[in-house]
Amino acid sequence: MTQVPALLNRRVVLGVSGGIAAYKAADLASKLVQAGARVDVVMTRSATEFVRPLTFEALTKRPVHSAAIEGWSDAAFGHITLADEADILVIAPATANTIARLAQGAADDMLTVTHLSATPRGVPLLVAPAMEHNMYHHPATQANLRTLQERGAWVVGPEPGRLASGAVGDGRLAVVERILAAIEQALGATGPLAGRRFVVTAGATREALDPIRLLTNRSTGKMGYSVAKAAIRVGAGVTLITAPTEIEPVYCATTVSVESALSMRDAVAEHAIGADVLIMAAAVADYRPTTVAREKIKKTDDSLTIELTPNPDILGTIETPGTLRIGFAAETTDHEANAVGKLKRKNLDLIVMNDARAAMGSDVNALTLYYRDGRVETIAEGPKTDLGDTLIARVADMLRIRGG
């Protein structure tokens, strides 16, 4: 796992409470460290019955805190230091008992006293519940979660699935990737794009030939997904309109799944209304079959001719007054002329050009940005994850210059 800008050098206090899902917190701690965060683990007494503190000390290279009272030194004042230095307090797993004690303001162990000391300082609290289905749905647990949310806490999960009891229901700890995304979102909630609404498209659209065959392209959706994640990390609310991909979902986005160019057009027309920014990173098919066979097209010895009809130009046909409009140009020849032509024809504020042959299917990319005012900026080749952050930084600058 590469270092993530939102987590790099951030100080995360990870509270682990006593449920079977405590073992999953070790994976969370490891991934936080890999992402560049400094992690201090606080365990409840019952949590140490499931996972030994030594596990977390080995992963974080830092001492684990568990006793309500610790010896103080010139450099460390127990829960006061933890709370003072924390950028976020994450409790995963959070059992029904721990959630109740947090809601009630208990101060009977290191986790609860750290909570009471940290949150008044503005340290965000993120709670990831994990417990038996009926315990989670009990009115008391739901009321306690609402109380925490009313105080500003972020709650992620739980998820449905098979529980430790063997039953199936709600109560599984959210997957680590989803918790990490929620941490990034919570840390970025006051970022430069806080309160802004983005619509991002991604992936390769598919045009049906018959019930089982289709026309598509080599786009993986990685660039669009990186852009969506980068916007979330600095506070934006993101609607991701995505064609089918094989990559992990963007957990903190509102995801709208589409398949064809026409369905993407309809989704953009619906969700872009009132958006601050529209970024069309999807590789949308230029043509679709004029007719779609009702049954599978059978192979014969004769050649097959397929008549294609043009798809609508989504950015060229949908008006979005007041929205910053950003397009992508995947070119193979005459890169600048084609990109600038699209910039003007589609009435864009910025078009992002890349070489389609090098970019599609790759984890890296190189970009050239053509602005409405004539400026041109080249961004050297790098991981698409990094390029997403760079592009969103440019968008934030454009919004700031525009004002409002």
C-alpha positions in Angstrom: 0.0 0.0 0.0 1.4 3.4 -1.0 1.4 6.4 1.2 -1.8 8.4 1.0 -1.6 12.2 1.2 -4.6 12.4 3.6 -3.0 10.0 6.0 0.7 10.9 5.6 2.1 12.0 9.0 -1.4 12.1 10.5 -1.7 10.9 14.1 -4.4 8.3 14.5 -5.6 7.0 17.9 -7.1 3.6 17.2 -9.4 2.4 19.9 -10.0 -1.4 19.9 -12.9 -2.8 22.0 -13.6 -6.3 23.0 -15.3 -8.2 20.2 -14.3 -11.0 17.9 -13.7 -8.4 15.2 -10.8 -7.1 17.2 -8.4 -9.2 15.1 -9.4 -7.2 12.1 -8.2 -4.0 13.8 -4.6 -5.4 13.4 -5.0 -5.2 9.6 -6.4 -1.7 9.9 -3.5 -0.6 12.1 -1.1 -2.1 9.5 -2.6 -0.3 6.6 -2.7 3.0 8.4 1.0 2.7 9.1 1.7 1.7 5.5 -0.3 4.8 4.4 2.1 7.0 6.4 0.1 7.6 9.6 1.4 7.4 13.1 -0.8 5.1 15.0 -1.4 4.9 18.8 -3.5 1.9 19.8 -5.8 2.1 22.9 -7.3 -1.3 23.9 -10.1 -2.0 26.3 -9.4 -4.7 28.9 -11.7 -7.2 27.1 -10.0 -6.4 23.7 -6.8 -7.8 25.1 -8.6 -11.1 25.6 -9.0 -11.4 21.9 -5.7 -9.9 20.6 -2.5 -9.4 22.6 -1.2 -5.8 22.8 2.1 -7.1 21.4 0.5 -7.6 18.0 -0.3 -3.9 17.7 3.1 -2.9 19.2 4.8 -4.9 16.5 2.7 -3.3 13.7 2.8 0.3 14.9 6.3 0.3 16.6 4.6 2.2 19.4 3.4 1.2 22.9 -0.2 0.1 23.4 -2.3 1.9 26.0 -4.8 0.0 28.0 -4.8 1.0 31.7 -7.0 4.0 32.8 -4.1 5.4 34.7 -0.6 5.5 33.2 2.6 6.9 34.6 3.4 10.4 33.3 6.8 11.7 32.2 8.1 15.0 31.0 7.2 13.9 27.4 3.9 12.0 27.9 0.8 12.7 30.0 -1.3 9.6 29.3 -4.7 10.3 27.7 -4.0 14.1 27.7 -1.1 13.6 25.3 -3.0 11.1 23.2 -5.9 13.5 22.9 -3.7 16.6 22.3 -1.6 15.0 19.5 -4.5 13.1 17.8 -5.8 14.1 14.4 -8.6 11.6 14.6 -9.9 9.0 17.1 -11.1 5.8 15.4 -12.8 3.0 17.3 -12.8 -0.2 15.4 -14.4 -2.5 16.4 -16.9 -0.5 18.5 -19.0 -2.9 20.6 -22.4 -2.1 21.9 -20.9 -1.7 25.4 -18.3 0.7 24.2 -20.8 2.7 22.1 -23.0 3.0 25.2 -20.1 4.2 27.4 -19.1 6.8 24.8 -22.6 8.1 24.5 -22.9 8.3 28.3 -19.6 10.1 28.7 -18.0 7.3 30.8 -14.5 7.8 32.0 -13.5 4.4 33.3 -10.7 3.3 31.0 -8.0 4.8 28.7 -10.3 4.7 25.7 -13.2 6.6 27.3 -11.0 9.2 29.0 -9.2 9.8 25.7 -12.5 10.3 24.0 -13.7 12.8 26.6 -10.4 14.7 26.3 -10.1 14.6 22.5 -13.5 15.4 21.1 -13.9 18.8 22.8 -10.7 19.8 21.1 -12.3 19.2 17.7 -10.7 15.8 17.1 -13.1 13.9 14.9 -14.5 10.6 16.2 -15.1 7.7 13.8 -17.0 4.7 15.1 -17.1 1.4 13.3 -19.7 -0.8 15.1 -19.4 -4.6 15.2 -21.7 -6.9 17.2 -24.5 -9.4 17.0 -27.5 -8.5 14.7 -30.1 -8.0 17.5 -27.7 -6.1 19.7 -27.0 -3.6 16.8 -30.7 -3.1 16.1 -31.7 -2.8 19.8 -33.3 0.6 20.4 -30.7 1.5 23.0 -27.8 0.9 20.6 -29.5 2.8 17.9 -30.2 5.7 20.3 -26.6 5.7 21.5 -25.3 5.8 17.9 -27.7 8.7 17.1 -26.4 10.5 20.2 -22.8 10.2 19.0 -23.7 11.3 15.5 -25.6 14.4 16.8 -22.3 15.3 18.6 -20.5 15.1 15.3 -19.2 11.5 15.2 -18.8 9.6 11.9 -20.3 6.1 11.8 -19.2 3.5 9.3 -20.9 0.2 9.0 -21.7 -2.4 10.2 -22.2 -4.6 7.1 -24.5 -7.6 6.6 -23.1 -11.1 6.4 -22.2 -14.2 8.4 -21.6 -13.4 12.0 -19.4 -15.1 14.6 -22.5 -16.9 16.0 -23.1 -18.5 12.6 -26.2 -16.4 12.0 -26.5 -14.1 9.0 -27.4 -10.5 9.7 -26.1 -6.9 10.3 -23.2 -6.6 12.6 -20.0 -7.4 10.6 -17.2 -4.8 11.0 -17.0 -2.7 7.8 -14.2 -3.9 5.5 -10.8 -2.2 6.2 -10.8 -0.3 2.9 -14.2 1.2 3.7 -12.9 2.3 7.2 -9.8 3.8 5.6 -11.9 5.7 3.1 -14.1 7.0 6.0 -11.0 8.1 7.9 -9.8 10.0 4.9 -13.2 11.6 4.5 -13.4 12.6 8.1 -9.9 14.1 8.1 -10.7 16.1 4.9 -14.1 17.3 6.0 -12.8 20.8 6.6 -10.6 20.8 3.5 -10.6 23.4 0.7 -13.5 21.7 -1.1 -15.7 21.3 2.0 -19.3 21.8 1.0 -18.6 21.5 -2.7 -20.6 19.0 -4.8 -18.8 17.1 -7.5 -20.1 14.8 -10.2 -17.4 12.5 -11.7 -17.8 10.0 -14.5 -15.5 7.0 -14.9 -15.0 3.7 -16.8 -15.7 2.4 -20.3 -19.2 2.4 -21.5 -20.6 -0.7 -23.1 -22.8 -0.9 -26.2 -24.8 -4.1 -26.7 -24.6 -6.0 -29.9 -26.8 -8.9 -28.8 -27.7 -10.4 -25.4 -24.2 -11.5 -24.7 -21.8 -9.4 -26.9 -20.9 -5.8 -26.6 -18.6 -3.0 -27.9 -16.4 -1.2 -25.4 -12.8 0.1 -25.0 -9.7 -0.5 -22.9 -10.4 2.1 -20.2 -10.2 0.7 -16.7 -11.8 3.6 -14.8 -8.7 4.1 -12.6 -8.2 7.7 -13.5 -11.8 8.7 -12.8 -11.9 6.7 -9.5 -8.6 8.4 -8.4 -10.1 11.8 -9.1 -13.3 11.0 -7.1 -11.2 9.7 -4.2 -9.0 12.8 -4.3 -12.0 15.1 -4.2 -13.5 13.3 -1.2 -10.1 13.6 0.7 -10.3 17.4 0.6 -14.0 17.7 1.7 -16.1 17.4 -1.5 -19.3 15.5 -1.7 -18.9 13.2 -4.8 -21.4 11.5 -7.0 -19.6 8.9 -9.1 -21.3 7.9 -12.3 -19.5 4.7 -13.3 -19.6 2.2 -16.1 -18.6 -1.3 -15.1 -15.1 -1.7 -13.7 -13.1 -4.3 -11.9 -11.6 -1.9 -9.3 -12.7 -1.4 -5.7 -15.6 1.0 -5.2 -15.2 4.5 -3.9 -16.7 3.9 -0.5 -17.6 7.4 0.5 -19.1 8.5 -2.9 -22.7 8.3 -4.0 -22.3 5.7 -6.7 -24.6 5.5 -9.8 -23.9 2.5 -12.0 -24.6 2.8 -15.7 -23.6 0.8 -18.8 -24.2 2.5 -22.1 -23.5 6.0 -23.3 -27.2 6.8 -23.3 -27.6 5.7 -19.7 -24.5 7.7 -18.7 -26.0 10.8 -20.5 -29.2 10.4 -18.6 -27.4 10.0 -15.2 -25.2 13.1 -15.9 -28.3 15.1 -16.9 -30.0 14.2 -13.6 -27.1 14.5 -11.1 -25.1 17.4 -12.6 -28.0 19.9 -11.9 -26.6 22.4 -9.3 -23.2 20.6 -9.0 -20.2 22.8 -8.4 -17.9 20.7 -10.7 -18.6 18.1 -13.4 -15.6 16.0 -14.4 -16.1 13.7 -17.4 -13.3 11.2 -17.0 -15.3 8.3 -18.5 -14.3 6.8 -21.8 -17.7 7.1 -23.5 -18.4 5.1 -26.8 -18.7 7.4 -29.8 -21.0 4.9 -31.6 -23.5 2.2 -30.7 -25.1 -0.5 -32.9 -28.1 0.9 -34.8 -30.1 -2.3 -33.8 -29.4 -4.8 -31.0 -30.1 -8.4 -31.9 -32.8 -10.0 -29.7 -30.9 -13.4 -29.8 -27.3 -14.3 -29.9 -25.8 -13.6 -33.4 -24.7 -17.0 -34.8 -21.4 -17.5 -36.5 -21.6 -18.2 -40.2 -19.0 -18.4 -43.0 -20.1 -15.0 -44.2 -18.7 -11.7 -43.1 -20.7 -9.7 -40.6 -21.6 -6.1 -41.1 -22.7 -4.0 -38.1 -24.2 -0.6 -38.7 -23.3 1.9 -36.0 -25.0 5.2 -35.1 -23.4 8.1 -33.3 -23.9 8.5 -29.6 -24.8 11.9 -28.2 -21.9 14.1 -27.0 -22.7 14.2 -23.3 -20.7 17.4 -22.5 -21.7 18.9 -25.8 -25.4 18.4 -25.3 -26.0 18.9 -21.6 -25.9 22.5 -20.3 -24.8 23.0 -16.7 -25.1 26.7 -15.8 -22.7 27.7 -13.0 -20.9 24.4 -13.0 -17.2 24.1 -13.6 -16.9 21.8 -16.6 -13.9 19.5 -17.1 -13.5 17.0 -19.8 -10.9 14.4 -20.7 -9.4 13.9 -24.2 -7.8 10.5 -24.9 -5.9 11.0 -28.1 -3.6 9.0 -30.4 -2.8 11.7 -33.0 -2.8 15.5 -33.2 -3.1 15.6 -29.4 -3.1 19.4 -28.9 -5.4 20.3 -31.9 -7.9 17.6 -30.9 -7.9 18.6 -27.2 -8.3 22.4 -27.9 -11.0 21.7 -30.4 -13.0 19.7 -27.8 -12.4 22.4 -25.2 -14.1 25.0 -27.4 -16.7 22.8 -28.9 -17.9 21.4 -25.6 -17.8 24.8 -23.8 -15.3 23.5 -21.1 -13.3 25.3 -18.5 -10.5 22.7 -18.7 -9.7 19.7 -20.8 -7.3 17.0 -19.6 -5.4 15.4 -22.5 -3.6 12.1 -22.3 -2.2 9.7 -24.8 -4.8 6.9 -25.0 -2.4 4.2 -26.0 -0.1 4.8 -23.0 -2.8 5.6 -20.4 -5.6 3.1 -21.0 -5.2 0.0 -18.8 -2.1 1.5 -17.1 -1.6 2.5 -13.4 0.4 5.5 -14.5 -0.5 8.5 -16.8 0.9 11.8 -18.0 -1.5 14.8 -18.4 -1.6 18.0 -20.3 -4.1 20.6 -19.1 -5.6 23.1 -21.5 -7.5 25.9 -19.8 -10.3 28.1 -21.2 -8.1 31.2 -20.9 -5.4 29.6 -23.1 -3.0 28.4 -20.4 -1.3 25.0 -20.9 0.2 22.9 -18.1 2.1 19.7 -18.4 2.0 17.2 -15.5 4.7 14.6 -15.7 4.0 10.9 -15.7 3.1 9.4 -12.3 0.7 7.1 -10.6 -2.9 7.8 -11.4 -3.6 8.1 -7.6 -1.1 11.0 -7.4 -2.4 12.6 -10.6 -5.9 12.6 -9.1 -4.7 14.7 -6.2 -2.9 17.0 -8.5 -5.9 17.5 -10.7 -8.2 18.2 -7.8 -5.7 20.7 -6.4 -6.0 22.6 -9.8 -9.8 22.4 -9.6 -9.7 23.9 -6.1 -7.6 26.7 -7.4 -10.1 27.3 -10.3 -13.0 27.4 -7.9 -11.1 29.9 -5.6 -10.3 32.2 -8.5 -13.8 32.1 -9.8 -15.2 32.8 -6.3 -18.6 32.1 -4.9 
